[in-house]
């Protein structure tokens, strides 16, 4: 599991995809300014309606604790912590995207993306507002990172369907990669 201060634990996931020449896909959900008053897992700390819908989409598509049964992770981007594993326990905080030091957050997210591993490409499916998209875009500058916005904006069913199509494509590519590996042998993938 990813640690809020050490996203390097996703590195194994990214490296496995890079070994077979595939881009890695991560879903990122923006946090919200409405938070609970007690310490909680990041996915339970944020209480706003839109943020709750976005988190539910990620849970439905990717798995409740940040990694689904097939190992496809999702993260939350926080104005206070940068990229956060959904199961990470956080204390409530007052920082919002409008009150944070933007340059410091961009640098923190940049370091976290580098820790995750972007050498062979990373695709981010982002369910967040424009401010977080801008942070991610600036943090990924000069890296092989594609950013795709699937913002909910009230269309939860549509977003779920679109996200499911992306994950179905991802699963199809996984099966093809496995088939190629079996057919052509490990030597082509080393």
N, CA and C atoms as an extended XYZ file, in Angstrom:
570
Properties=species:S:1:pos:R:3:atomname:S:1:resname:S:1:resid:I:1 pbc="F F F"
N         0.831       -1.186        0.000 N   UNK     1
C         0.000        0.000        0.000 CA  UNK     1
C         0.870        1.241        0.000 C   UNK     1
N         0.342        2.268       -0.613 N   UNK     2
C         1.096        3.511       -0.705 CA  UNK     2
C         1.040        4.269        0.611 C   UNK     2
N         2.115        4.886        0.954 N   UNK     3
C         2.152        5.716        2.150 CA  UNK     3
C         2.053        7.162        1.688 C   UNK     3
N         1.336        7.985        2.446 N   UNK     4
C         1.124        9.369        2.029 CA  UNK     4
C         2.449       10.087        1.796 C   UNK     4
N         3.477        9.716        2.497 N   UNK     5
C         4.766       10.377        2.324 CA  UNK     5
C         5.711        9.590        1.428 C   UNK     5
N         5.317        8.402        1.007 N   UNK     6
C         6.195        7.571        0.200 CA  UNK     6
C         5.406        6.817       -0.866 C   UNK     6
N         5.085        7.475       -1.974 N   UNK     7
C         4.322        6.802       -3.017 CA  UNK     7
C         5.132        5.751       -3.757 C   UNK     7
N         6.384        5.557       -3.364 N   UNK     8
C         7.234        4.589       -4.062 CA  UNK     8
C         6.696        3.173       -4.024 C   UNK     8
N         5.771        2.874       -3.114 N   UNK     9
C         5.264        1.510       -3.054 CA  UNK     9
C         4.423        1.164       -4.279 C   UNK     9
N         3.955        2.165       -5.051 N   UNK    10
C         3.285        1.869       -6.316 CA  UNK    10
C         4.296        1.535       -7.401 C   UNK    10
N         5.561        1.758       -7.101 N   UNK    11
C         6.607        1.545       -8.086 CA  UNK    11
C         6.596        0.116       -8.627 C   UNK    11
N         6.330       -0.860       -7.757 N   UNK    12
C         6.299       -2.263       -8.196 CA  UNK    12
C         5.211       -2.476       -9.244 C   UNK    12
N         4.045       -1.873       -9.013 N   UNK    13
C         2.939       -1.958       -9.970 CA  UNK    13
C         3.338       -1.345      -11.309 C   UNK    13
N         3.914       -0.144      -11.265 N   UNK    14
C         4.319        0.563      -12.472 CA  UNK    14
C         5.402       -0.228      -13.202 C   UNK    14
N         6.389       -0.720      -12.466 N   UNK    15
C         7.475       -1.476      -13.083 CA  UNK    15
C         6.972       -2.733      -13.787 C   UNK    15
N         5.976       -3.403      -13.207 N   UNK    16
C         5.420       -4.610      -13.826 CA  UNK    16
C         4.806       -4.277      -15.184 C   UNK    16
N         4.082       -3.172      -15.275 N   UNK    17
C         3.510       -2.759      -16.558 CA  UNK    17
C         4.601       -2.318      -17.520 C   UNK    17
N         5.595       -1.614      -17.026 N   UNK    18
C         6.664       -1.138      -17.890 CA  UNK    18
C         7.464       -2.290      -18.483 C   UNK    18
N         7.573       -3.387      -17.734 N   UNK    19
C         8.311       -4.562      -18.216 CA  UNK    19
C         7.752       -5.069      -19.530 C   UNK    19
N         6.444       -4.989      -19.696 N   UNK    20
C         5.834       -5.487      -20.931 CA  UNK    20
C         5.503       -4.355      -21.891 C   UNK    20
N         6.047       -3.165      -21.626 N   UNK    21
C         5.913       -2.052      -22.546 CA  UNK    21
C         4.561       -1.364      -22.535 C   UNK    21
N         3.812       -1.505      -21.484 N   UNK    22
C         2.492       -0.871      -21.396 CA  UNK    22
C         2.535        0.370      -20.509 C   UNK    22
N         1.701        1.328      -20.852 N   UNK    23
C         1.528        2.500      -19.989 CA  UNK    23
C         0.745        2.069      -18.762 C   UNK    23
N         1.051        2.664      -17.650 N   UNK    24
C         0.335        2.417      -16.407 CA  UNK    24
C        -0.771        3.443      -16.279 C   UNK    24
N        -1.925        3.017      -15.771 N   UNK    25
C        -3.048        3.923      -15.575 CA  UNK    25
C        -3.366        4.032      -14.094 C   UNK    25
N        -3.420        5.254      -13.596 N   UNK    26
C        -3.825        5.516      -12.219 CA  UNK    26
C        -5.022        6.448      -12.237 C   UNK    26
N        -5.984        6.188      -11.386 N   UNK    27
C        -7.113        7.090      -11.220 CA  UNK    27
C        -6.823        7.980      -10.024 C   UNK    27
N        -7.054        9.284      -10.184 N   UNK    28
C        -6.826       10.238       -9.096 CA  UNK    28
C        -8.111       11.018       -8.854 C   UNK    28
N        -8.526       11.059       -7.600 N   UNK    29
C        -9.738       11.757       -7.186 CA  UNK    29
C        -9.327       12.981       -6.371 C   UNK    29
N        -9.923       14.119       -6.669 N   UNK    30
C        -9.641       15.330       -5.911 CA  UNK    30
C       -10.341       15.311       -4.567 C   UNK    30
N        -9.654       15.775       -3.536 N   UNK    31
C       -10.281       15.863       -2.220 CA  UNK    31
C       -11.238       17.048       -2.206 C   UNK    31
N       -11.934       17.224       -1.123 N   UNK    32
C       -12.862       18.340       -1.004 CA  UNK    32
C       -12.613       19.117        0.270 C   UNK    32
N       -13.156       20.322        0.324 N   UNK    33
C       -12.916       21.131        1.520 CA  UNK    33
C       -13.806       20.736        2.682 C   UNK    33
N       -14.919       20.023        2.430 N   UNK    34
C       -15.776       19.560        3.523 CA  UNK    34
C       -15.180       18.248        4.045 C   UNK    34
N       -14.749       18.289        5.309 N   UNK    35
C       -14.088       17.129        5.917 CA  UNK    35
C       -14.768       16.776        7.230 C   UNK    35
N       -14.611       15.518        7.627 N   UNK    36
C       -15.091       15.104        8.939 CA  UNK    36
C       -14.245       15.752       10.022 C   UNK    36
N       -14.707       15.630       11.243 N   UNK    37
C       -14.001       16.270       12.363 CA  UNK    37
C       -13.060       15.334       13.092 C   UNK    37
N       -13.071       14.057       12.731 N   UNK    38
C       -12.221       13.083       13.413 CA  UNK    38
C       -11.286       12.410       12.423 C   UNK    38
N       -10.225       11.894       12.958 N   UNK    39
C        -9.237       11.151       12.190 CA  UNK    39
C        -9.929       10.014       11.438 C   UNK    39
N        -9.572        9.833       10.149 N   UNK    40
C       -10.222        8.802        9.333 CA  UNK    40
C        -9.351        8.464        8.132 C   UNK    40
N        -9.696        7.354        7.485 N   UNK    41
C        -9.059        7.027        6.209 CA  UNK    41
C        -9.378        8.148        5.236 C   UNK    41
N        -8.443        8.475        4.364 N   UNK    42
C        -8.638        9.586        3.430 CA  UNK    42
C        -9.955        9.454        2.668 C   UNK    42
N       -10.298        8.246        2.234 N   UNK    43
C       -11.527        8.079        1.456 CA  UNK    43
C       -12.787        8.330        2.293 C   UNK    43
N       -12.658        8.330        3.612 N   UNK    44
C       -13.792        8.595        4.494 CA  UNK    44
C       -13.745        9.990        5.111 C   UNK    44
N       -12.614       10.667        4.999 N   UNK    45
C       -12.450       11.978        5.613 CA  UNK    45
C       -13.223       13.067        4.869 C   UNK    45
N       -13.228       12.983        3.542 N   UNK    46
C       -13.840       14.019        2.711 CA  UNK    46
C       -15.333       13.750        2.582 C   UNK    46
N       -16.162       14.751        2.910 N   UNK    47
C       -17.606       14.530        3.056 CA  UNK    47
C       -18.481       15.295        2.073 C   UNK    47
N       -17.932       16.128        1.218 N   UNK    48
C       -18.756       16.886        0.274 CA  UNK    48
C       -19.470       15.967       -0.701 C   UNK    48
N       -20.605       16.423       -1.237 N   UNK    49
C       -21.405       15.588       -2.140 CA  UNK    49
C       -20.631       15.159       -3.381 C   UNK    49
N       -20.014       16.116       -4.081 N   UNK    50
C       -19.304       15.788       -5.308 CA  UNK    50
C       -18.090       14.913       -5.026 C   UNK    50
N       -17.350       15.234       -3.985 N   UNK    51
C       -16.181       14.416       -3.630 CA  UNK    51
C       -16.620       13.003       -3.265 C   UNK    51
N       -17.711       12.877       -2.525 N   UNK    52
C       -18.224       11.552       -2.161 CA  UNK    52
C       -18.596       10.750       -3.400 C   UNK    52
N       -19.202       11.412       -4.392 N   UNK    53
C       -19.557       10.722       -5.646 CA  UNK    53
C       -18.301       10.272       -6.378 C   UNK    53
N       -17.308       11.139       -6.427 N   UNK    54
C       -16.061       10.785       -7.115 CA  UNK    54
C       -15.372        9.610       -6.418 C   UNK    54
N       -15.339        9.637       -5.107 N   UNK    55
C       -14.722        8.541       -4.355 CA  UNK    55
C       -15.501        7.249       -4.577 C   UNK    55
N       -16.815        7.324       -4.629 N   UNK    56
C       -17.618        6.122       -4.871 CA  UNK    56
C       -17.334        5.541       -6.252 C   UNK    56
N       -17.161        6.410       -7.248 N   UNK    57
C       -16.807        5.928       -8.591 CA  UNK    57
C       -15.475        5.181       -8.534 C   UNK    57
N       -14.498        5.771       -7.868 N   UNK    58
C       -13.188        5.119       -7.759 CA  UNK    58
C       -13.310        3.781       -7.042 C   UNK    58
N       -14.084        3.736       -5.966 N   UNK    59
C       -14.282        2.475       -5.240 CA  UNK    59
C       -14.932        1.433       -6.141 C   UNK    59
N       -15.957        1.850       -6.880 N   UNK    60
C       -16.672        0.921       -7.757 CA  UNK    60
C       -15.783        0.403       -8.875 C   UNK    60
N       -14.979        1.288       -9.452 N   UNK    61
C       -14.168        0.906      -10.603 CA  UNK    61
C       -12.835        0.285      -10.229 C   UNK    61
N       -12.257        0.717       -9.125 N   UNK    62
C       -10.892        0.333       -8.814 CA  UNK    62
C       -10.719       -0.496       -7.562 C   UNK    62
N       -11.652       -0.499       -6.678 N   UNK    63
C       -11.502       -1.240       -5.437 CA  UNK    63
C       -11.488       -0.306       -4.246 C   UNK    63
N       -12.062       -0.736       -3.159 N   UNK    64
C       -12.304        0.119       -2.004 CA  UNK    64
C       -11.086        0.697       -1.322 C   UNK    64
N        -9.986       -0.031       -1.235 N   UNK    65
C        -8.863        0.457       -0.430 CA  UNK    65
C        -7.749        1.069       -1.271 C   UNK    65
N        -7.982        1.240       -2.538 N   UNK    66
C        -6.964        1.853       -3.382 CA  UNK    66
C        -6.324        0.896       -4.355 C   UNK    66
N        -6.604       -0.378       -4.219 N   UNK    67
C        -6.108       -1.362       -5.182 CA  UNK    67
C        -7.163       -2.437       -5.330 C   UNK    67
N        -7.671       -2.590       -6.533 N   UNK    68
C        -8.729       -3.569       -6.749 CA  UNK    68
C        -8.153       -4.965       -6.848 C   UNK    68
N        -9.040       -5.928       -7.080 N   UNK    69
C        -8.626       -7.332       -7.169 CA  UNK    69
C        -7.570       -7.550       -8.243 C   UNK    69
N        -7.559       -6.725       -9.284 N   UNK    70
C        -6.569       -6.910      -10.339 CA  UNK    70
C        -5.403       -5.932      -10.211 C   UNK    70
N        -5.277       -5.313       -9.070 N   UNK    71
C        -4.099       -4.501       -8.786 CA  UNK    71
C        -4.097       -3.122       -9.390 C   UNK    71
N        -5.262       -2.575       -9.766 N   UNK    72
C        -5.315       -1.259      -10.372 CA  UNK    72
C        -5.581       -0.211       -9.298 C   UNK    72
N        -4.595        0.597       -9.001 N   UNK    73
C        -4.701        1.530       -7.877 CA  UNK    73
C        -5.425        2.824       -8.216 C   UNK    73
N        -5.853        3.499       -7.167 N   UNK    74
C        -6.363        4.863       -7.276 CA  UNK    74
C        -5.849        5.659       -6.095 C   UNK    74
N        -5.772        6.966       -6.277 N   UNK    75
C        -5.241        7.857       -5.254 CA  UNK    75
C        -6.166        9.047       -5.074 C   UNK    75
N        -5.962        9.760       -3.993 N   UNK    76
C        -6.640       11.023       -3.759 CA  UNK    76
C        -5.569       12.105       -3.788 C   UNK    76
N        -5.869       13.225       -4.451 N   UNK    77
C        -4.946       14.357       -4.402 CA  UNK    77
C        -5.489       15.350       -3.377 C   UNK    77
N        -4.618       15.694       -2.441 N   UNK    78
C        -4.973       16.532       -1.307 CA  UNK    78
C        -4.139       17.812       -1.324 C   UNK    78
N        -4.773       18.917       -0.998 N   UNK    79
C        -4.051       20.197       -0.930 CA  UNK    79
C        -2.998       20.186        0.169 C   UNK    79
N        -3.201       19.371        1.180 N   UNK    80
C        -2.276       19.285        2.312 CA  UNK    80
C        -1.174       18.250        2.079 C   UNK    80
N        -1.536       17.091        1.503 N   UNK    81
C        -0.620       15.948        1.459 CA  UNK    81
C        -0.139       15.547        0.068 C   UNK    81
N        -0.679       16.142       -0.982 N   UNK    82
C        -0.324       15.685       -2.324 CA  UNK    82
C        -1.085       14.411       -2.641 C   UNK    82
N        -0.403       13.421       -3.210 N   UNK    83
C        -1.046       12.152       -3.564 CA  UNK    83
C        -1.124       11.249       -2.336 C   UNK    83
N        -2.328       10.739       -2.073 N   UNK    84
C        -2.591        9.988       -0.847 CA  UNK    84
C        -3.298        8.674       -1.176 C   UNK    84
N        -2.842        7.598       -0.574 N   UNK    85
C        -3.550        6.323       -0.657 CA  UNK    85
C        -4.901        6.478        0.038 C   UNK    85
N        -5.991        6.008       -0.547 N   UNK    86
C        -7.316        6.184        0.054 CA  UNK    86
C        -7.459        5.619        1.464 C   UNK    86
N        -6.711        4.584        1.781 N   UNK    87
C        -6.817        3.970        3.108 CA  UNK    87
C        -5.904        4.627        4.145 C   UNK    87
N        -5.121        5.601        3.729 N   UNK    88
C        -4.212        6.285        4.645 CA  UNK    88
C        -5.009        7.050        5.705 C   UNK    88
N        -4.676        6.869        6.960 N   UNK    89
C        -5.356        7.560        8.054 CA  UNK    89
C        -4.819        8.988        8.143 C   UNK    89
N        -5.739        9.945        8.093 N   UNK    90
C        -5.371       11.360        8.137 CA  UNK    90
C        -6.138       12.061        9.246 C   UNK    90
N        -5.488       13.056        9.833 N   UNK    91
C        -6.171       13.950       10.754 CA  UNK    91
C        -6.864       15.026        9.926 C   UNK    91
N        -8.003       15.533       10.397 N   UNK    92
C        -8.643       16.645        9.681 CA  UNK    92
C        -7.674       17.831        9.581 C   UNK    92
N        -7.805       18.605        8.537 N   UNK    93
C        -6.936       19.758        8.336 CA  UNK    93
C        -7.733       20.864        7.652 C   UNK    93
N        -7.221       22.061        7.713 N   UNK    94
C        -7.926       23.230        7.187 CA  UNK    94
C        -7.467       23.648        5.795 C   UNK    94
N        -6.330       23.158        5.336 N   UNK    95
C        -5.787       23.570        4.045 CA  UNK    95
C        -6.757       23.205        2.927 C   UNK    95
N        -6.977       24.145        2.014 N   UNK    96
C        -7.780       23.887        0.820 CA  UNK    96
C        -6.938       24.220       -0.400 C   UNK    96
N        -7.438       23.872       -1.555 N   UNK    97
C        -6.698       24.154       -2.779 CA  UNK    97
C        -6.511       25.665       -2.972 C   UNK    97
N        -7.432       26.463       -2.446 N   UNK    98
C        -7.300       27.920       -2.605 CA  UNK    98
C        -6.387       28.553       -1.547 C   UNK    98
N        -6.076       27.826       -0.463 N   UNK    99
C        -5.207       28.392        0.579 CA  UNK    99
C        -3.816       27.763        0.605 C   UNK    99
N        -3.592       26.743       -0.190 N   UNK   100
C        -2.299       26.057       -0.156 CA  UNK   100
C        -1.229       26.848       -0.904 C   UNK   100
N         0.015       26.569       -0.607 N   UNK   101
C         1.136       27.119       -1.358 CA  UNK   101
C         1.227       26.305       -2.654 C   UNK   101
N         0.736       26.883       -3.745 N   UNK   102
C         0.614       26.151       -5.001 CA  UNK   102
C         1.952       25.589       -5.479 C   UNK   102
N         2.996       26.406       -5.448 N   UNK   103
C         4.312       25.963       -5.924 CA  UNK   103
C         4.823       24.781       -5.102 C   UNK   103
N         4.622       24.820       -3.800 N   UNK   104
C         5.062       23.714       -2.940 CA  UNK   104
C         4.262       22.443       -3.238 C   UNK   104
N         2.959       22.593       -3.487 N   UNK   105
C         2.134       21.422       -3.802 CA  UNK   105
C         2.533       20.826       -5.147 C   UNK   105
N         2.781       21.677       -6.139 N   UNK   106
C         3.233       21.184       -7.445 CA  UNK   106
C         4.526       20.388       -7.272 C   UNK   106
N         5.461       20.910       -6.521 N   UNK   107
C         6.747       20.221       -6.312 CA  UNK   107
C         6.552       18.901       -5.570 C   UNK   107
N         5.694       18.897       -4.551 N   UNK   108
C         5.429       17.662       -3.799 CA  UNK   108
C         4.833       16.591       -4.714 C   UNK   108
N         3.836       16.968       -5.514 N   UNK   109
C         3.194       16.013       -6.429 CA  UNK   109
C         4.189       15.557       -7.486 C   UNK   109
N         5.035       16.457       -7.947 N   UNK   110
C         6.073       16.088       -8.930 CA  UNK   110
C         6.991       15.006       -8.349 C   UNK   110
N         7.458       15.224       -7.123 N   UNK   111
C         8.328       14.217       -6.474 CA  UNK   111
C         7.583       12.896       -6.306 C   UNK   111
N         6.304       12.956       -5.960 N   UNK   112
C         5.523       11.734       -5.786 CA  UNK   112
C         5.350       10.999       -7.118 C   UNK   112
N         5.102       11.734       -8.207 N   UNK   113
C         4.991       11.093       -9.521 CA  UNK   113
C         6.305       10.424       -9.912 C   UNK   113
N         7.410       11.097       -9.654 N   UNK   114
C         8.720       10.503       -9.949 CA  UNK   114
C         8.906        9.240       -9.109 C   UNK   114
N         8.498        9.288       -7.831 N   UNK   115
C         8.596        8.109       -6.968 CA  UNK   115
C         7.753        6.951       -7.453 C   UNK   115
N         6.585        7.258       -8.021 N   UNK   116
C         5.711        6.210       -8.555 CA  UNK   116
C         6.354        5.580       -9.775 C   UNK   116
N         7.031        6.380      -10.588 N   UNK   117
C         7.718        5.850      -11.768 CA  UNK   117
C         6.999        6.249      -13.038 C   UNK   117
N         7.591        7.126      -13.795 N   UNK   118
C         6.966        7.584      -15.028 CA  UNK   118
C         7.870        7.389      -16.242 C   UNK   118
N         8.926        6.608      -16.090 N   UNK   119
C         9.909        6.482      -17.161 CA  UNK   119
C         9.315        5.961      -18.466 C   UNK   119
N         8.365        5.045      -18.381 N   UNK   120
C         7.794        4.436      -19.584 CA  UNK   120
C         6.355        4.852      -19.802 C   UNK   120
N         5.927        5.880      -19.135 N   UNK   121
C         4.604        6.408      -19.393 CA  UNK   121
C         3.611        6.111      -18.292 C   UNK   121
N         2.797        7.095      -18.021 N   UNK   122
C         1.778        7.002      -16.993 CA  UNK   122
C         0.566        7.759      -17.498 C   UNK   122
N        -0.600        7.163      -17.370 N   UNK   123
C        -1.842        7.837      -17.713 CA  UNK   123
C        -2.617        8.070      -16.431 C   UNK   123
N        -3.011        9.313      -16.204 N   UNK   124
C        -3.792        9.666      -15.026 CA  UNK   124
C        -5.218        9.951      -15.455 C   UNK   124
N        -6.167        9.222      -14.894 N   UNK   125
C        -7.581        9.513      -15.090 CA  UNK   125
C        -7.986       10.320      -13.873 C   UNK   125
N        -8.320       11.579      -14.081 N   UNK   126
C        -8.506       12.503      -12.969 CA  UNK   126
C        -9.982       12.880      -12.817 C   UNK   126
N       -10.497       12.618      -11.635 N   UNK   127
C       -11.840       13.055      -11.230 CA  UNK   127
C       -11.637       14.167      -10.214 C   UNK   127
N       -11.436       15.379      -10.700 N   UNK   128
C       -11.145       16.514       -9.817 CA  UNK   128
C       -11.469       17.805      -10.542 C   UNK   128
N       -11.485       18.883       -9.794 N   UNK   129
C       -11.739       20.188      -10.364 CA  UNK   129
C       -10.549       20.731      -11.135 C   UNK   129
N       -10.778       21.873      -11.789 N   UNK   130
C        -9.764       22.483      -12.647 CA  UNK   130
C        -8.482       22.834      -11.896 C   UNK   130
N        -8.594       23.240      -10.636 N   UNK   131
C        -7.387       23.613       -9.875 CA  UNK   131
C        -6.467       22.405       -9.683 C   UNK   131
N        -7.044       21.246       -9.360 N   UNK   132
C        -6.215       20.050       -9.203 CA  UNK   132
C        -5.680       19.561      -10.543 C   UNK   132
N        -6.473       19.685      -11.603 N   UNK   133
C        -5.971       19.319      -12.931 CA  UNK   133
C        -4.756       20.171      -13.285 C   UNK   133
N        -4.822       21.445      -12.965 N   UNK   134
C        -3.706       22.345      -13.228 CA  UNK   134
C        -2.473       21.957      -12.412 C   UNK   134
N        -2.671       21.599      -11.145 N   UNK   135
C        -1.561       21.150      -10.287 CA  UNK   135
C        -0.900       19.915      -10.901 C   UNK   135
N        -1.709       18.938      -11.286 N   UNK   136
C        -1.174       17.701      -11.868 CA  UNK   136
C        -0.465       17.986      -13.192 C   UNK   136
N        -1.043       18.847      -14.010 N   UNK   137
C        -0.442       19.198      -15.295 CA  UNK   137
C         0.924       19.843      -15.095 C   UNK   137
N         1.004       20.782      -14.166 N   UNK   138
C         2.279       21.439      -13.893 CA  UNK   138
C         3.295       20.476      -13.272 C   UNK   138
N         2.828       19.600      -12.388 N   UNK   139
C         3.727       18.633      -11.745 CA  UNK   139
C         4.297       17.645      -12.759 C   UNK   139
N         3.525       17.337      -13.787 N   UNK   140
C         3.938       16.334      -14.775 CA  UNK   140
C         4.698       16.942      -15.958 C   UNK   140
N         4.940       18.232      -15.919 N   UNK   141
C         5.619       18.890      -17.038 CA  UNK   141
C         6.968       18.227      -17.326 C   UNK   141
N         7.169       17.906      -18.599 N   UNK   142
C         8.414       17.272      -19.028 CA  UNK   142
C         8.462       15.772      -18.798 C   UNK   142
N         7.417       15.203      -18.228 N   UNK   143
C         7.358       13.752      -17.982 CA  UNK   143
C         6.456       13.099      -19.023 C   UNK   143
N         6.605       11.792      -19.174 N   UNK   144
C         5.742       11.033      -20.078 CA  UNK   144
C         4.449       10.674      -19.346 C   UNK   144
N         3.633       11.692      -19.086 N   UNK   145
C         2.384       11.526      -18.348 CA  UNK   145
C         1.248       12.096      -19.179 C   UNK   145
N         0.218       11.275      -19.389 N   UNK   146
C        -1.002       11.741      -20.041 CA  UNK   146
C        -2.028       11.973      -18.955 C   UNK   146
N        -2.737       13.085      -19.053 N   UNK   147
C        -3.767       13.389      -18.067 CA  UNK   147
C        -5.112       13.439      -18.782 C   UNK   147
N        -6.027       12.617      -18.308 N   UNK   148
C        -7.369       12.551      -18.867 CA  UNK   148
C        -8.363       12.945      -17.793 C   UNK   148
N        -9.155       13.964      -18.069 N   UNK   149
C       -10.149       14.396      -17.094 CA  UNK   149
C       -11.460       13.699      -17.376 C   UNK   149
N       -11.991       13.038      -16.343 N   UNK   150
C       -13.292       12.399      -16.443 CA  UNK   150
C       -14.234       13.030      -15.452 C   UNK   150
N       -14.131       14.346      -15.264 N   UNK   151
C       -14.865       15.023      -14.202 CA  UNK   151
C       -16.338       14.670      -14.205 C   UNK   151
N       -16.857       14.392      -13.017 N   UNK   152
C       -18.224       13.914      -12.835 CA  UNK   152
C       -19.247       14.982      -13.195 C   UNK   152
N       -19.129       16.143      -12.634 N   UNK   153
C       -20.062       17.257      -12.814 CA  UNK   153
C       -21.517       16.796      -12.876 C   UNK   153
N       -21.875       15.948      -11.937 N   UNK   154
C       -23.267       15.528      -11.831 CA  UNK   154
C       -23.650       14.347      -12.701 C   UNK   154
N       -22.745       13.841      -13.517 N   UNK   155
C       -23.082       12.753      -14.435 CA  UNK   155
C       -22.415       11.469      -13.966 C   UNK   155
N       -22.787       11.029      -12.795 N   UNK   156
C       -22.124        9.889      -12.174 CA  UNK   156
C       -22.247        8.637      -13.041 C   UNK   156
N       -23.436        8.365      -13.552 N   UNK   157
C       -23.632        7.170      -14.378 CA  UNK   157
C       -22.763        7.186      -15.614 C   UNK   157
N       -22.685        8.342      -16.275 N   UNK   158
C       -21.849        8.466      -17.459 CA  UNK   158
C       -20.387        8.246      -17.108 C   UNK   158
N       -19.943        8.856      -16.018 N   UNK   159
C       -18.547        8.719      -15.602 CA  UNK   159
C       -18.216        7.265      -15.277 C   UNK   159
N       -19.142        6.572      -14.612 N   UNK   160
C       -18.911        5.155      -14.305 CA  UNK   160
C       -18.785        4.349      -15.590 C   UNK   160
N       -19.669        4.610      -16.545 N   UNK   161
C       -19.628        3.872      -17.811 CA  UNK   161
C       -18.332        4.149      -18.561 C   UNK   161
N       -17.931        5.422      -18.611 N   UNK   162
C       -16.690        5.777      -19.301 CA  UNK   162
C       -15.491        5.147      -18.600 C   UNK   162
N       -15.468        5.234      -17.287 N   UNK   163
C       -14.381        4.626      -16.526 CA  UNK   163
C       -14.328        3.124      -16.721 C   UNK   163
N       -15.499        2.479      -16.765 N   UNK   164
C       -15.561        1.033      -16.978 CA  UNK   164
C       -14.999        0.681      -18.342 C   UNK   164
N       -15.317        1.495      -19.382 N   UNK   165
C       -14.773        1.221      -20.721 CA  UNK   165
C       -13.252        1.311      -20.710 C   UNK   165
N       -12.707        2.293      -20.019 N   UNK   166
C       -11.251        2.430      -19.934 CA  UNK   166
C       -10.649        1.214      -19.232 C   UNK   166
N       -11.267        0.795      -18.127 N   UNK   167
C       -10.742       -0.355      -17.397 CA  UNK   167
C       -10.900       -1.653      -18.191 C   UNK   167
N       -11.990       -1.764      -18.978 N   UNK   168
C       -12.154       -2.940      -19.836 CA  UNK   168
C       -11.045       -2.991      -20.873 C   UNK   168
N       -10.709       -1.828      -21.452 N   UNK   169
C        -9.601       -1.759      -22.397 CA  UNK   169
C        -8.303       -2.183      -21.708 C   UNK   169
N        -8.100       -1.674      -20.496 N   UNK   170
C        -6.906       -1.998      -19.712 CA  UNK   170
C        -6.829       -3.511      -19.467 C   UNK   170
N        -7.959       -4.120      -19.078 N   UNK   171
C        -7.998       -5.567      -18.851 CA  UNK   171
C        -7.699       -6.332      -20.133 C   UNK   171
N        -8.252       -5.846      -21.271 N   UNK   172
C        -8.010       -6.478      -22.556 CA  UNK   172
C        -6.526       -6.435      -22.907 C   UNK   172
N        -5.884       -5.293      -22.667 N   UNK   173
C        -4.454       -5.166      -22.940 CA  UNK   173
C        -3.637       -6.089      -22.034 C   UNK   173
N        -4.088       -6.248      -20.798 N   UNK   174
C        -3.410       -7.152      -19.872 CA  UNK   174
C        -3.469       -8.582      -20.393 C   UNK   174
N        -4.653       -8.996      -20.842 N   UNK   175
C        -4.808      -10.348      -21.369 CA  UNK   175
C        -3.951      -10.551      -22.616 C   UNK   175
N        -3.920       -9.552      -23.479 N   UNK   176
C        -3.095       -9.655      -24.688 CA  UNK   176
C        -1.617       -9.754      -24.324 C   UNK   176
N        -1.188       -8.942      -23.366 N   UNK   177
C         0.218       -8.993      -22.950 CA  UNK   177
C         0.559      -10.363      -22.380 C   UNK   177
N        -0.345      -10.919      -21.563 N   UNK   178
C        -0.117      -12.254      -21.010 CA  UNK   178
C        -0.040      -13.303      -22.116 C   UNK   178
N        -0.929      -13.174      -23.106 N   UNK   179
C        -0.934      -14.129      -24.218 CA  UNK   179
C         0.357      -14.026      -25.020 C   UNK   179
N         0.806      -12.805      -25.293 N   UNK   180
C         2.067      -12.634      -26.017 CA  UNK   180
C         3.229      -13.210      -25.219 C   UNK   180
N         3.223      -12.984      -23.937 N   UNK   181
C         4.297      -13.497      -23.092 CA  UNK   181
C         4.328      -15.027      -23.148 C   UNK   181
N         3.145      -15.649      -23.056 N   UNK   182
C         3.077      -17.116      -23.127 CA  UNK   182
C         3.517      -17.623      -24.498 C   UNK   182
N         3.066      -16.944      -25.562 N   UNK   183
C         3.360      -17.407      -26.911 CA  UNK   183
C         4.822      -17.212      -27.289 C   UNK   183
N         5.370      -16.057      -26.974 N   UNK   184
C         6.696      -15.716      -27.438 CA  UNK   184
C         7.786      -15.907      -26.401 C   UNK   184
N         7.414      -16.164      -25.178 N   UNK   185
C         8.405      -16.465      -24.154 CA  UNK   185
C         8.939      -15.252      -23.434 C   UNK   185
N         9.524      -15.525      -22.294 N   UNK   186
C        10.054      -14.469      -21.422 CA  UNK   186
C        11.191      -13.670      -22.069 C   UNK   186
N        11.955      -14.315      -22.983 N   UNK   187
C        13.129      -13.633      -23.519 CA  UNK   187
C        12.781      -12.346      -24.263 C   UNK   187
N        11.578      -12.265      -24.825 N   UNK   188
C        11.183      -11.036      -25.514 CA  UNK   188
C        10.846       -9.920      -24.549 C   UNK   188
N        10.604      -10.252      -23.292 N   UNK   189
C        10.173       -9.261      -22.319 CA  UNK   189
C        11.248       -8.943      -21.286 C   UNK   189
N        12.470       -9.386      -21.530 N   UNK   190
C        13.519       -9.090      -20.549 CA  UNK   190
C        14.424       -7.996      -21.037 C   UNK   190
